[in-house]
Amino acid sequence: MNIESKIQLLNEIIEAQIKQVNPMYQPGPYWLNKTKRAVRELRNKSLNNFRSSENNATESYGDAQLLDMKSQYVGLRYLVYNTATKVFPLNRFFDRQMGLTKTYANRLIASESYILNHSNRVDFLMQKYIIPGGNLLGGVDRKSEVRGLPVSHHYIIMLDLIDRMVERVNISETRSFCEIGGGFGVNAHLILSNFPSIRKYIYVDISPNLYVATQFLRAHFGDAVIDFCHTKDSVDISFSNDDDLEVFCVLPHQLEFIKEEVDVFHNANSFVEMPQEVVKNYATIVRGFINKKKGSILLSSYGGFDANTTFHPDKLIDCFDLDFNSYQSELLLCKPQQHFYVWSAT
C-alpha cells in the first residue's frame, strides 16, 4: 500500500488557504511557521515516509520523531543551516550527532514497546477494538510488535483517547461525524474501522495538513474520499441519501457550507492552539449543524499545555456555552492527564 502524491491537489489547497481573507479561517500564530515548514517538506519529500524521522511534514500533528533541528527553520536561516551541515568538517560533526540522536530515539521506541506490552489497558483496548490494517502506512518509526501484532504506537494512544470519550457517550449507532484538526487521519481511520454505523465523515483542517490527511485516508478508503478539488466551488456540502461511505476533506471556511445535521462533532488538542475568537466562531457553526435531538460534542486537550502558546483547556466550554461533562483521564505514554469535555443532547 502506497500513498499517492497529488501536487495539483496540494497547490489547490495552498492557494485557496492564501486567498481566504477571513482571519477566522487562517492559521493562527501557533501554526503559521509550522505550515510554512510543512509545505517545504511536502514539496521536497515523498508522502510514503511522512511518519519517519526523515520527514518533518507533520510537525505537531503527526507521530514522526524530530531529529534534525534545521528543519525547524524557514527562509534564509534554513538555507544557511542546511548548507553548513553539508560542508566539511561541520558535516562530520553533524552526521555523528545525528547518529547518536537516532540511537536515543530508538531506545525511546523500545521503552514505549515494553510499556505497551506490559499494560492491562492495552490488553483491554486490543480486545475491544480493531487496530486496522495499514496503520503503519507512511514509513512510521514509532512501531513495534505489541501482543504479537506489528502496530503503530500512535494508533494505540489514539485508540485510548477515543475510548476515554465514548465510555461517556454512546456513538455506536450514529451515522455522521465531523472532526476539526484530525491530525493526518488516524482518528478518522480508527473511528470508521470500529463504528460501522458511521458512513458520513467530514474531516476539516488547514493547509497543508488537509492534503496529508486526504491522501492518507484515500490510501485506505479509495474513492469514498471526496477531496478539496471536488468541493472547492460548492456552497452546498451534502451527504448522499444512501449508506455508501463518504469522507469529505475540506478547508475550515467550507464548514459554512455544510447543509446537513451531524450526529457527532470532535476536536482533540488543536482548539487550544487557536485564538479563542477563532474557536468561538467554530463553536457557533458547530452548534448550527449538530443534531439537536441525539447529537454529541466531544472535546479533549492535553494537560501539559504551555500558557504562552495555548489557552487553558477549561475555557473551551465557554466558547460553546453548553453544559459539558468535564473530566480528566490519564492516557497511555502521556503525562499529565488529558482534559475531556463531553456534551450530549440526550
N, C-alpha and C positions, 0 to 999 in steps of 0.2 A: 504494500500500500504506500503510495506517494502522495505528497501534497503538491498540487499543480500551482505554479506561479502564473498569475494573470496581471501583468504590468499595466495593461489598459484599465483594469478594474481599480488597481491601486491609484493610478493617476486620476481617475474619475472621482474617487473618494477624497483624495487630497484636494483637488480643485474645488469640489463642492464645499468642503470644510472652509477653505480660504475665502470663498465667496459669501459665506454665511455672515451677515453683518450683525445679527442679533448676538450680543455678548453672552446671553443665556446658553447658547449652544456652541460656544468656543471653548477650547481647553483653558482651564484656569492656570494660575501661577504654578501650582504643584506639577502640572502635566506639560507645560509649554515646551521646556527644553527636552523633556523625555521624548515627546513626539518628534522633535527635530532629529534627535539621535536615532530614533526608530526608523524614520524614513531613510536615512543614510544606510542603515544596516539592511533594510529590505531591498534597497536598490542594488546593493553590492553582494548580497549573500542569498543562498537558497532557503526556501521555507522548510526544506527537508531536514535542516539541522537547527531550526529556530529555538529548540529547547536544550541546546548544548551550550557549553561554555565558550564555544567558538562564535556565538551569535548573540548579540545584545538587543535584538529587535523587540523583545517583550519585557524590557526592564520594568519592574514594579507590578507587573500583572501576569508574568509567566513563572516558570519554575527553573529557568536556566540559571546556572551559577555564574556570577560576575567575577572573572579572574583578571581580566585586562582592563586596568583603570583608564587607559587612554580612550576607551570607547565612551567615557563619560563626558568628553569634550566635543564641542562643535566648532565649525569655522576654522579660523587661523590657529587657535590653540590645539585643535585636533591635528592639523597639518604638521605643526611643529613637533608635537609629542610622537606622532606616528613616524615621522621622518627620523627623529633622534633615536628611536628604538631599533632602527634598521641599519644604523651606521656603526662601524667598528670604532672603538671597543664597546660602546654602550649596548650594542645588540647582544654581546656575550653576557653581560650582567643581567640584561632584561630576560633573556632566554632561561638563564639559571634560576632567576627569581620566579618566573612563570612555572618552571618545573617543580620548584619547591611548593609554591602555592597550590598547584594541582595535586600534589601529594597530600596536603592537608585537606583539600576538598574531598578527595577520595576517602579519607579517614572519616570525614563527617558523614558521607553517604553510608559507609559501613556501620557507623554508630546508629544512624537512623534505622537501618535494616535490622539491627539487633533489637532495638526498642520495639519496632513493629512486629517482629516475630515472637516477642515475649509479652504481648499485650492482650489481655482478655477483651478489651474494647475492639481490637482489630478482628478477633475471632467472631465477635457478635456482628460486626459490620459485614464481614465477608460471608456470613451465613444468611444475613437478612437481605443483602443487596447483590446486584450483579456489578462486577467491575468489567465493563465491556471490552471486547477485543479492540485493538487499535489504540489502547491507552498509552502505548509507548511511541506513537507516531510523532515525528518531529525531532528524532535524534536525541531523545532525553538522556541526561546523565544521571539524574536522581532516580534511580531504579534499582531493584534487586529482586530476588526470589523471596516472596513472602507467603508463608503457608503453602509452599510448593508451586506458587503461581508467579511468573515474571510480571511485575507490576510497577507502575509509577508511584512513587511515594506521594506525590502531589494529589493523585486521584484518591488515595486513601484519606488524606487530610480533608479534601473537599467532600468526600462521602460522609465523613464525620460531621462536618458543618451542616450538610443537608439534613442528616438525621436529627441533629440537635434542634432544628427548626420544625420538622414535620412531626416530631413527637408531641408538639403543642397544637399543631393544625393538621388536619387530615386532607391531603391533596390527592388521594388515590383515585378519586372519581372526577377530578377536574378535567376540563377539555383544553383550556388555553392558558398560556404562561407568558409573561413579559419580564424581561430582565434588562436592567441598565448596568453597563460596566461588567460584563460577564467574563473578564479575562480573555483567554484565547479560545474559549468554548468548552472548557472542561465541565462546568456546571450544566450547560445545555446537554452535553453528551451523556452525563450521568442521569439527569432528570428524564430525558427521553428514553433511556435504556431501562429505567426502573419504574416508570409510571406510564404504562402503555396507553392509559386513557387520554393523556395529553397529546393532542395531534396538531395543535396550532401553537407555534412558538415565535415570539418576537424578541430578537436579540438586538440591543441598542448599544452603540459605543462610538467614541470619537475616532477621527482619522489619526494615524493609520491602523489603530488597534482593530477597527472593524474589518479591515482587509484580511488580517491574520486569522481572525475568528471565522470569517466567511469561508476561507479556503480550507481551514481545519475541519469545519463542520461539513463542507462539501465532500471532503475525502471520506467521511463516514456516512452521510445521508444523501449524497448524489444530487439528483435533480429536485429533491424536496427543498433544497436550499434556494431561496429567492434572493439574489444579491442586489446591491445598490443600483447596478445598471438597469435592472428591470423595474425599479420603483422610483428612480430619480425625478421623473416628470409627473409622477402621480400625486394627486391630492386626496386620494381615497385608498387607504390600505385596508383591505377587507379579506376575510377568510373565505375559502370556498365552502359550499354547503355540504360537502361530503366529509368522510373520515380519513381522507388522504393526508399524510403528514405534510405540513408546510412550515418551513423555518424562514422567517423574514429577517434579513440582516440589514438594518437601517441606521442612518445617522441620527443624532439627537433631535434635530429640527423636524424630522419626519414623524415624531411622536404626535404632533399636532394633527396628523392626517389619519390617525387610527380611527376607524369607524365602527369598531367592534367593542362589545363588552369583553373584558378579560377576567378570567377567574382568579389568577394568582399573579401578583407583582413581587419581584425580588430584586434586592440590591445587597451586595456584600462588599464592605470596606470602602468602595470608591466614593460614596456620597460625602464622607467626612473629608475627602481630599479636594472637594469643590468649594467655591464660595457659597455661603449659606443662602444668598439670594437665588443662586442657580438651583440649589436643592428645593427651595420653596416653589420655584417655577415648575420643576419636575413633579413635585407633590401635588400641585394644582391640576396638572394634566392627568396624573395617575388617578386622583380622586374622581376625575371626569369619566374615565373609561373602566374603572374597576367594577366588577359585578356587585350591584347593591344588595342582592339577596344572599349570595353564597361566596362572595369574593374574599380573598385574603391578601394581606400585605406583609411580606417577610423582609425585615431589615437586619443586618448584622454589621459589626465593626470590630476590628482588632483592638485589644485592650492596651497594647503598648504604643499608643498614638503619641505623636510629637505636637504639642500645642503651638509650636512655631510654624508648622506647615499644615496642620489639620485642626478642626474644631472638635470639641468634646462630643462623643457619640450620643450622649443623653439629649443633646439638642436636636437630634434628628426628629424626634416625635413632635417637637414644637413646630417644625416645618409642615407636618402633616395635619396637626390639630385634630388627631383622632385618639381614641382611648386604647393605647397599646399595652400589651402584656410585656413587661420588661424583665429580663433575667440575664444571668451570666453563666457561662459554662466553659470548662477547660477543654481545649481541643488537642488532639494528638500532635506531638512535637512542637506545640505552641505555648508560649508563656508571654504575658499573663492571660487571664481568662478572656474569651470572646464575649462581646456585648450582643444581646439579641433583643429584637423588638418585633412583636407579632400582633397583628390586628386581624380580626375575622368578623365578617358581617353576621355570622350565625351565632 
